[in-house]
Amino acid sequence: MTFKALLVEKNDEGKTSASVQELDESRLPEGDVTVAVEYSTLNYKDGLCVGPGGGLVRNYPHVPGIDFAGTVLESSDDWYKPGDKVVLTGWRVGEAWWGGYSQKARVKGEWLVPLPEGLSTRNAMAIGTAGFTAMLAVMALENHGLKPGNGPVLVTGAAGGVGSVATAILANLGHEVAAVTGRESTWEYLKSLGASSIVPRDDVNETVKRPLEAETWAGCIDAVGGAMLARVLGQMKYGTSVAAVGLAGGAALPATVIPFLLRGINLLGIDSVMRPYEARLPAWERLAKDLPMDKLDAMIQPAKLEDLPKLGADILKGQVKGRVVVDLNA
C-alpha cells in the first residue's frame, strides 16, 4: 500500500528540495500506533524544515509536519485502538521524526492525545501547536493571578498562529485584549477575533533607555521576543506576568533586571514540545471549551500538500495570517 507525502530530500551538494511523492508503507518509521492522517497545519518550525536550508531536520529524506490529527489504523499501545480519533503536537515529530505532511504516520502512543469531545480533526489542526501553546500561555497567566477586569492584556505577533488563538481565547474569557501587529491589513481580522484595541508594532518594537515606563498591561503573551519583549517588560503593571512563547524578533533580550526587582514582574517560559501527557490533556479540554469555534473558523486558511513549499517560505517572512489547515486527502 502506498500513501502520499511531502518528502524533503538533500542532494550531494547539500541543497534540499520538497516534493509530493507516493511512498510505500514499508518506509514508515518504527512506532506503536499507525494513524491515517486527515489534517495537518503549518507552523514556523515547519517553514524551517520545508525550506531550502532544511532547518531543524536531522536526517534525509524527511517528512515534515510537527502536528497532525486523524484516525488510528493499527495500535500495539493499550491506550489506543483502531478507529480512535487522535491529535499529535510536539515531541520533535516533523523534526527528528517523520511527521504529519503524510497520509499515514507512525509514532509512539505516548505522544498522542485523544481528540477532545466537541472538536473535529480539522478544528484540532486549526488549533495545532500554535493554539495549544496559546492555551498553555493563558493558563500560565491565570495561575499567576490574571483575571478579567485586571486591565488590558497585550498579545504580540497577534495576527500569527499563536497570537490569533490567544486573542480569541482571552476575549472570550472576558479580557480586554490589546493586539500588536505590523500589518494594517490585519486590523479588522484581529477586531473580529475580539481585540479591543490595536497597537502598531512600531510603538513597542524598540528598546528605550528608561527601564520602566507607565504601568499599562495586566498580562502579556509574547510571540516575538527580542527588543519588543524587553520594551514590554518595562510597561507591565506591578506583580504581573509575561508568557514568552516565541522569538520571531530574535533570541537576545536587551533588557535589565529592574522590572523584575522593582515591579515584581514574572517572565514565564512556555514549552509545548515536551509537555507531558498529564499537562496536555487539560489544555486541550480548555481549548474545546474556551475557544469559540466561529472565531476559529475565521482563522483558517485551507491548503493542500502541494501548497506547503510556498506557504513554508511565507510563514518565515511573517506573511501568513491565522491558521493554515492542510487537508491530506485534498
NUMIVO-403608 format. One record per residue: residue in one letter; x, y, z of N, C-alpha, C in turn. Coordinates in steps of 0.1 Angstrom, whole numbers, padded with zeros to 4 digits, always signed. Example, Ala and Ser with C-alpha at 12.3 -4.5 7.8 and 13.67 -1.06 7.14 Angstrom:
A+0132-0057+0078+0123-0045+0078+0132-0033+0078S+0128-0022+0071+0137-0011+0071+0129+0000+0079
END
This chain:
M+0008-0012+0000+0000+0000+0000+0009+0013+0000T+0005+0022-0008+0012+0035-0008+0004+0046-0003F+0011+0057+0000+0004+0069+0005+0011+0081+0000K+0004+0092+0001+0010+0105-0004+0016+0113+0007A+0028+0118+0005+0035+0126+0015+0044+0137+0008L+0047+0147+0016+0056+0157+0012+0070+0153+0017L+0079+0150+0007+0092+0145+0011+0103+0155+0008V+0111+0158+0018+0122+0167+0017+0135+0159+0015E+0142+0162+0004+0154+0154+0001+0166+0164+0000K+0178+0159+0002+0190+0167+0001+0199+0160-0010N+0204+0169-0019+0213+0163-0029+0228+0163-0025D+0237+0159-0033+0251+0157-0030+0257+0171-0027E+0251+0181-0032+0257+0195-0029+0251+0201-0017G+0243+0194-0009+0238+0199+0003+0225+0207+0002K+0220+0208-0010+0207+0216-0012+0195+0207-0010T+0185+0212-0004+0173+0205-0002+0161+0209-0011S+0152+0200-0013+0140+0203-0021+0129+0195-0016A+0117+0200-0017+0105+0193-0012+0095+0191-0024S+0090+0178-0024+0080+0175-0034+0070+0164-0029V+0058+0164-0035+0048+0154-0031+0051+0141-0038Q+0052+0130-0031+0055+0117-0037+0046+0106-0031E+0046+0095-0038+0039+0083-0034+0049+0074-0027L+0047+0071-0014+0057+0063-0007+0050+0050-0003D+0058+0040-0001+0054+0027+0004+0053+0026+0019E+0043+0019+0024+0042+0018+0039+0054+0013+0046S+0063+0005+0039+0075+0000+0045+0084+0011+0049R+0082+0023+0044+0091+0034+0047+0087+0042+0060L+0076+0038+0065+0072+0045+0078+0081+0041+0089P+0084+0050+0098+0093+0047+0109+0087+0038+0119E+0095+0033+0129+0090+0025+0139+0081+0032+0149G+0071+0025+0155+0062+0032+0164+0052+0022+0169D+0044+0027+0179+0033+0018+0184+0020+0020+0177V+0018+0032+0171+0005+0035+0166+0006+0040+0152T-0002+0035+0142-0002+0040+0129-0015+0048+0127V-0014+0060+0122-0026+0069+0121-0028+0072+0106A-0041+0072+0102-0045+0078+0089-0047+0093+0091V-0037+0101+0087-0037+0115+0089-0048+0122+0080E-0056+0130+0087-0067+0137+0079-0063+0151+0077Y-0057+0157+0087-0053+0172+0086-0040+0174+0093S-0033+0183+0088-0021+0189+0095-0022+0204+0094T-0011+0210+0098-0011+0225+0098+0003+0230+0095L+0004+0243+0096+0017+0250+0093+0022+0259+0105N+0034+0256+0109+0040+0264+0120+0053+0269+0115Y+0059+0278+0123+0072+0284+0119+0082+0273+0118K+0082+0263+0127+0092+0252+0126+0090+0245+0112D+0078+0243+0108+0075+0236+0095+0082+0244+0084G+0081+0257+0084+0087+0265+0074+0102+0263+0074L+0108+0262+0085+0122+0259+0086+0126+0245+0080C+0117+0236+0082+0120+0222+0078+0117+0220+0063V+0107+0227+0058+0104+0226+0044+0113+0234+0035G+0118+0245+0040+0126+0255+0033+0139+0249+0027P+0146+0257+0019+0158+0253+0012+0170+0249+0022G+0170+0255+0034+0181+0252+0043+0179+0239+0051G+0166+0234+0051+0164+0222+0059+0161+0224+0074G+0166+0236+0079+0162+0240+0092+0166+0230+0103L+0156+0224+0109+0157+0215+0121+0158+0201+0118V+0158+0197+0105+0158+0183+0101+0172+0177+0104R+0171+0165+0110+0184+0157+0113+0188+0148+0101N+0179+0141+0096+0182+0130+0086+0173+0132+0074Y+0179+0129+0062+0171+0129+0049+0171+0115+0043P+0161+0112+0035+0149+0120+0032+0140+0122+0045H+0131+0132+0044+0124+0135+0056+0110+0140+0053V+0100+0136+0061+0086+0141+0060+0084+0151+0071P+0082+0164+0069+0080+0174+0079+0065+0173+0084G+0062+0183+0092+0048+0184+0098+0048+0181+0113I+0049+0191+0121+0050+0189+0136+0037+0186+0142D+0026+0187+0135+0012+0185+0140+0005+0176+0131F-0004+0167+0136-0014+0161+0128-0026+0156+0136A-0037+0153+0129-0049+0147+0136-0055+0137+0126G-0060+0126+0131-0066+0116+0123-0071+0105+0131T-0072+0093+0124-0078+0081+0129-0068+0070+0130V-0068+0063+0142-0059+0052+0144-0063+0040+0134L-0052+0035+0127-0054+0024+0118-0050+0011+0125E-0038+0012+0132-0032+0000+0139-0026+0005+0152S-0027-0004+0162-0021+0000+0175-0016-0012+0183S-0004-0011+0189+0000-0021+0198+0001-0014+0212D-0004-0002+0213-0004+0005+0226-0018+0003+0232D-0019+0000+0245-0032-0004+0251-0041+0009+0252W-0035+0021+0251-0044+0033+0252-0052+0035+0240Y-0048+0030+0228-0055+0033+0216-0059+0021+0208K-0070+0022+0201-0074+0011+0192-0079+0016+0179P-0079+0008+0169-0083+0013+0155-0097+0020+0156G-0098+0031+0149-0110+0039+0149-0109+0051+0159D-0100+0051+0168-0099+0062+0177-0094+0075+0170K-0100+0086+0174-0095+0099+0168-0085+0105+0177V-0073+0109+0172-0062+0114+0180-0056+0126+0174V-0048+0133+0183-0041+0145+0179-0026+0144+0183L-0017+0149+0175-0003+0149+0180+0002+0163+0177T+0009+0169+0187+0017+0181+0186+0030+0178+0194G+0041+0184+0188+0054+0184+0196+0061+0170+0195W+0069+0168+0205+0077+0156+0207+0088+0154+0196R+0092+0165+0189+0102+0166+0179+0097+0158+0166V+0084+0155+0166+0078+0149+0153+0079+0160+0143G+0082+0156+0131+0083+0166+0120+0097+0172+0119E+0105+0170+0130+0119+0175+0130+0128+0163+0130A+0129+0156+0142+0138+0144+0143+0131+0132+0138W+0117+0132+0138+0109+0120+0134+0100+0124+0122W+0097+0115+0114+0088+0118+0103+0074+0123+0108G+0069+0133+0102+0057+0140+0107+0044+0139+0099G+0036+0149+0100+0022+0149+0096+0019+0153+0082Y+0030+0157+0074+0027+0160+0060+0026+0147+0052S+0018+0138+0056+0017+0125+0050+0003+0119+0053Q-0002+0111+0044-0015+0105+0046-0014+0094+0057K-0002+0089+0060-0001+0080+0071+0011+0084+0080A+0010+0082+0093+0021+0084+0102+0022+0073+0112R+0034+0070+0117+0036+0060+0127+0044+0066+0138V+0039+0066+0151+0045+0073+0162+0044+0065+0175K+0050+0069+0185+0048+0063+0199+0035+0067+0204G+0028+0058+0210+0014+0061+0216+0015+0072+0226E+0025+0073+0234+0026+0082+0245+0026+0097+0240W+0029+0098+0227+0029+0112+0221+0016+0117+0217L+0006+0108+0216-0008+0111+0212-0016+0116+0223V-0027+0123+0219-0037+0128+0228-0051+0124+0222P-0060+0119+0229-0074+0116+0223-0080+0129+0219L-0086+0129+0208-0093+0141+0203-0104+0145+0213P-0103+0158+0218-0113+0162+0228-0128+0162+0223E-0137+0159+0231-0151+0159+0227-0155+0173+0223G-0162+0174+0211-0165+0188+0206-0156+0193+0196L-0145+0186+0193-0135+0191+0183-0135+0181+0172S-0135+0186+0159-0132+0177+0148-0117+0177+0145T-0113+0167+0137-0098+0167+0134-0094+0180+0127R-0103+0185+0119-0100+0198+0112-0098+0209+0122N-0107+0210+0131-0106+0221+0141-0094+0219+0150A-0090+0206+0153-0079+0204+0161-0066+0209+0154M-0066+0208+0140-0054+0213+0133-0055+0228+0131A-0067+0234+0131-0068+0248+0131-0062+0254+0144I-0062+0246+0154-0056+0249+0167-0041+0246+0167G-0038+0233+0165-0024+0228+0163-0015+0233+0175T-0002+0232+0172+0008+0236+0182+0006+0250+0186A+0003+0259+0176+0002+0273+0179-0009+0276+0189G-0021+0270+0187-0032+0272+0196-0030+0265+0209F-0024+0253+0209-0021+0246+0221-0011+0254+0230T-0001+0260+0223+0008+0269+0230+0001+0281+0236A-0008+0287+0228-0016+0299+0233-0024+0295+0245M-0030+0283+0245-0038+0279+0257-0029+0277+0269L-0017+0271+0267-0008+0270+0278-0003+0283+0284A-0002+0293+0275+0002+0306+0280-0009+0313+0288V-0021+0312+0283-0033+0317+0290-0034+0311+0304M-0032+0298+0305-0033+0290+0318-0022+0295+0327A-0010+0297+0321+0001+0301+0330-0001+0315+0336L-0007+0324+0328-0010+0337+0333-0021+0337+0343E-0031+0328+0341-0042+0326+0351-0036+0321+0364N-0027+0311+0363-0020+0305+0375-0012+0316+0383H-0008+0327+0376-0001+0337+0383-0010+0350+0385G-0023+0347+0386-0032+0358+0391-0040+0366+0381L-0038+0363+0368-0046+0371+0358-0061+0368+0358K-0069+0378+0360-0083+0377+0359-0090+0387+0351P-0101+0385+0345-0108+0395+0337-0111+0407+0346G-0109+0419+0341-0110+0431+0349-0098+0437+0354N-0087+0429+0354-0074+0434+0359-0068+0445+0350G-0072+0446+0338-0067+0456+0328-0064+0449+0315P-0059+0457+0306-0056+0451+0292-0045+0441+0292V-0047+0431+0284-0037+0420+0282-0031+0422+0268L-0018+0423+0267-0011+0426+0254-0008+0412+0248V-0011+0411+0235-0007+0400+0227+0002+0405+0215T+0014+0401+0215+0023+0405+0204+0023+0394+0193G+0026+0399+0181+0025+0390+0169+0011+0384+0168A+0001+0393+0171-0013+0389+0173-0019+0383+0160A-0015+0386+0148-0021+0381+0136-0016+0367+0133G-0005+0363+0139+0001+0349+0137-0007+0338+0143G-0002+0326+0142-0010+0315+0148-0012+0315+0162V-0002+0317+0170-0003+0317+0185-0011+0330+0189G-0008+0341+0183-0015+0353+0186-0030+0353+0183S-0033+0348+0172-0047+0347+0168-0056+0339+0178V-0051+0327+0182-0058+0319+0191-0058+0325+0205A-0047+0331+0209-0046+0338+0222-0056+0349+0223T-0057+0357+0212-0066+0368+0212-0081+0364+0213A-0084+0353+0206-0098+0348+0207-0101+0342+0220I-0092+0335+0226-0095+0329+0239-0096+0340+0250L-0086+0349+0250-0087+0359+0261-0099+0368+0260A-0103+0371+0247-0115+0379+0246-0128+0371+0250N-0128+0359+0247-0139+0350+0251-0140+0349+0266L-0129+0349+0273-0129+0348+0287-0132+0361+0294G-0134+0372+0286-0138+0385+0292-0126+0395+0294H-0115+0392+0289-0103+0401+0290-0104+0412+0279E-0098+0423+0282-0096+0434+0273-0083+0431+0266V-0083+0429+0253-0071+0424+0245-0066+0436+0237A-0053+0439+0239-0046+0448+0230-0037+0440+0221A-0039+0441+0208-0033+0432+0198-0022+0440+0191V-0009+0435+0191+0002+0441+0184+0003+0435+0170T+0004+0444+0160+0006+0439+0146+0013+0450+0138G+0021+0445+0128+0028+0455+0120+0021+0456+0106R+0009+0449+0105+0002+0450+0092-0012+0456+0094E-0014+0467+0088-0027+0474+0089-0038+0465+0083S-0034+0457+0074-0044+0448+0067-0050+0438+0076T-0044+0436+0088-0049+0426+0098-0058+0432+0109W-0060+0445+0109-0067+0452+0120-0081+0446+0121E-0088+0446+0110-0102+0442+0111-0103+0427+0115Y-0094+0419+0110-0093+0405+0114-0092+0403+0129L-0082+0411+0135-0080+0410+0149-0092+0415+0157K-0098+0425+0152-0110+0430+0159-0121+0420+0159S-0122+0412+0147-0132+0402+0146-0130+0391+0156L-0117+0389+0160-0114+0378+0170-0116+0383+0184G-0119+0396+0186-0122+0401+0199-0112+0411+0204A-0102+0415+0197-0093+0425+0201-0100+0438+0204S-0097+0444+0216-0104+0457+0220-0096+0469+0214S-0083+0467+0212-0075+0478+0206-0064+0472+0198I-0059+0480+0189-0047+0476+0180-0035+0484+0184V-0024+0478+0186-0012+0485+0189-0002+0483+0178P+0001+0494+0170+0011+0493+0159+0024+0487+0164R+0030+0478+0157+0042+0472+0161+0053+0482+0164D+0054+0493+0156+0065+0503+0158+0064+0509+0171D+0052+0509+0178+0051+0516+0191+0058+0508+0202V+0060+0495+0200+0067+0487+0210+0079+0479+0205N+0083+0483+0194+0093+0474+0187+0108+0479+0190E+0110+0489+0197+0123+0494+0200+0125+0496+0215T+0137+0492+0220+0140+0494+0234+0142+0509+0236V+0140+0513+0248+0142+0527+0252+0152+0527+0264K+0158+0539+0267+0168+0540+0277+0162+0538+0291R+0149+0542+0292+0143+0540+0305+0139+0526+0308P+0143+0520+0319+0140+0506+0321+0125+0504+0325L+0119+0515+0330+0105+0514+0334+0097+0525+0327E+0085+0522+0322+0076+0531+0317+0063+0531+0324A+0053+0538+0320+0040+0537+0327+0035+0523+0328E+0029+0520+0339+0023+0506+0341+0010+0505+0333T+0011+0497+0323+0000+0496+0313-0007+0483+0312W+0001+0472+0312-0005+0459+0308-0007+0450+0321A-0018+0443+0321-0021+0434+0332-0016+0420+0330G-0012+0418+0318-0006+0405+0313-0001+0406+0299C+0007+0396+0295+0011+0397+0281+0015+0383+0276I+0011+0380+0264+0015+0368+0257+0024+0372+0246D+0037+0369+0246+0046+0374+0237+0052+0364+0228A+0049+0365+0215+0054+0356+0205+0066+0361+0197V+0071+0373+0201+0081+0380+0193+0095+0379+0199G+0096+0382+0212+0109+0382+0219+0117+0394+0215G+0130+0394+0217+0139+0404+0213+0136+0418+0219A+0138+0428+0211+0136+0442+0216+0122+0445+0221M+0112+0438+0214+0098+0441+0218+0095+0435+0232L+0100+0423+0235+0098+0418+0248+0105+0427+0259A+0117+0431+0256+0124+0440+0265+0116+0453+0268R+0110+0458+0258+0102+0471+0259+0090+0468+0268V+0083+0457+0265+0071+0454+0272+0073+0451+0286L+0084+0445+0290+0087+0442+0304+0087+0455+0312G+0091+0466+0307+0091+0479+0314+0077+0486+0314Q+0067+0480+0307+0054+0485+0307+0044+0477+0315M+0048+0467+0321+0039+0458+0328+0035+0464+0342K+0023+0461+0346+0018+0465+0359+0025+0458+0370Y+0025+0463+0382+0032+0457+0393+0026+0442+0395G+0036+0433+0397+0032+0419+0400+0026+0411+0389T+0026+0416+0377+0020+0409+0366+0030+0400+0359S+0025+0393+0348+0034+0383+0342+0033+0384+0327V+0045+0380+0321+0046+0379+0306+0048+0364+0303A+0040+0358+0294+0042+0344+0290+0050+0345+0277A+0062+0340+0276+0070+0341+0264+0069+0328+0256V+0065+0329+0244+0062+0317+0236+0069+0317+0223G+0077+0327+0219+0084+0327+0206+0095+0337+0205L+0102+0337+0194+0114+0345+0193+0115+0350+0178A+0104+0353+0172+0104+0358+0158+0112+0371+0157G+0113+0379+0168+0121+0391+0168+0136+0389+0173G+0140+0377+0175+0153+0374+0179+0154+0368+0193A+0165+0360+0196+0166+0353+0208+0173+0362+0219A+0179+0373+0215+0186+0381+0225+0175+0389+0233L+0178+0392+0245+0168+0400+0253+0176+0412+0259P+0175+0424+0252+0183+0436+0256+0175+0443+0267A+0174+0437+0279+0166+0443+0290+0175+0443+0302T+0170+0450+0313+0176+0450+0326+0168+0442+0336V+0173+0440+0347+0166+0432+0358+0156+0442+0365I+0157+0454+0363+0149+0464+0371+0134+0461+0371P+0127+0458+0360+0113+0454+0361+0110+0443+0370F+0119+0433+0371+0117+0422+0380+0119+0426+0394L+0129+0435+0397+0132+0438+0411+0123+0449+0416L+0119+0459+0408+0111+0470+0413+0096+0468+0411R+0092+0460+0402+0078+0458+0400+0074+0443+0402G+0083+0434+0405+0079+0420+0407+0074+0413+0395I+0079+0417+0383+0073+0411+0371+0078+0396+0370N+0069+0388+0365+0073+0374+0362+0074+0371+0347L+0085+0365+0343+0087+0361+0329+0085+0346+0328L+0074+0341+0322+0071+0327+0322+0074+0321+0309G+0083+0311+0309+0087+0304+0296+0076+0293+0293I+0071+0293+0281+0061+0283+0277+0067+0273+0267D+0068+0260+0272+0073+0250+0263+0061+0241+0259S+0058+0239+0247+0047+0230+0242+0053+0217+0236V+0066+0216+0234+0071+0204+0227+0072+0192+0235M+0078+0193+0247+0080+0181+0256+0070+0181+0267R+0060+0189+0267+0050+0189+0278+0044+0176+0280P+0044+0170+0292+0039+0157+0294+0024+0155+0292Y+0020+0143+0290+0006+0140+0287-0004+0146+0297E+0000+0145+0310-0009+0149+0321-0012+0164+0320A-0002+0172+0314-0004+0186+0312-0011+0190+0299R-0009+0181+0289-0015+0183+0276-0031+0182+0276L-0035+0172+0283-0050+0169+0283-0058+0181+0288P-0055+0186+0300-0063+0198+0304-0063+0210+0295A-0051+0212+0288-0051+0223+0279-0060+0221+0267W-0060+0208+0262-0069+0205+0250-0083+0206+0254E-0086+0202+0267-0100+0203+0271-0104+0217+0273R-0095+0226+0277-0098+0240+0278-0101+0246+0264L-0093+0242+0255-0094+0247+0241-0108+0244+0235A-0113+0231+0238-0126+0227+0233-0137+0236+0240K-0134+0241+0252-0144+0248+0259-0143+0263+0257D-0131+0268+0257-0129+0283+0258-0126+0290+0245L-0123+0282+0234-0120+0288+0221-0133+0288+0213P-0139+0299+0210-0151+0299+0202-0149+0294+0188M-0157+0284+0184-0154+0277+0171-0157+0286+0159D-0166+0296+0161-0168+0305+0150-0156+0314+0148K-0149+0318+0159-0136+0325+0157-0125+0317+0151L-0125+0304+0155-0115+0295+0150-0117+0293+0135D-0129+0292+0130-0132+0290+0116-0127+0303+0108A-0128+0314+0114-0124+0327+0107-0109+0327+0106M-0101+0319+0113-0087+0320+0112-0081+0310+0101I-0090+0301+0096-0085+0290+0088-0082+0295+0074Q-0070+0291+0069-0066+0292+0055-0064+0278+0050P-0073+0273+0042-0071+0259+0037-0060+0257+0028A-0054+0245+0028-0042+0242+0019-0041+0228+0016K-0034+0224+0006-0031+0211+0002-0015+0209+0003L-0011+0196+0003+0003+0193+0004+0011+0201-0006E+0006+0202-0018+0014+0209-0029+0016+0224-0026D+0008+0229-0017+0009+0244-0014+0020+0246-0003L+0025+0236+0003+0033+0238+0015+0047+0244+0012P+0054+0241+0002+0067+0248+0000+0066+0263-0001K+0056+0268-0008+0054+0283-0008+0050+0288+0005L+0040+0281+0011+0035+0286+0024+0046+0286+0035G+0055+0276+0034+0066+0275+0043+0075+0287+0042A+0077+0291+0030+0085+0303+0028+0078+0316+0033D+0065+0316+0031+0057+0328+0035+0057+0329+0050I+0056+0318+0058+0055+0319+0072+0068+0324+0078L+0079+0321+0072+0092+0326+0077+0094+0341+0074K+0086+0346+0065+0086+0361+0062+0075+0368+0070G+0068+0361+0079+0057+0367+0086+0045+0371+0077Q+0043+0364+0067+0033+0367+0057+0021+0358+0058V+0020+0350+0068+0008+0341+0069-0001+0346+0081K-0014+0347+0078-0023+0352+0088-0031+0340+0093G-0033+0340+0106-0042+0329+0111-0036+0315+0111R-0044+0305+0107-0040+0292+0108-0042+0284+0095V-0031+0279+0090-0032+0271+0077-0036+0257+0081V-0046+0252+0075-0050+0238+0078-0049+0230+0065V-0040+0220+0066-0037+0212+0054-0045+0199+0053D-0053+0198+0043-0061+0186+0041-0053+0175+0033L-0050+0164+0040-0041+0154+0034-0048+0146+0023N-0061+0147+0022-0068+0140+0012-0074+0149+0001A-0070+0161+0001-0074+0170-0010-0067+0168-0023
END
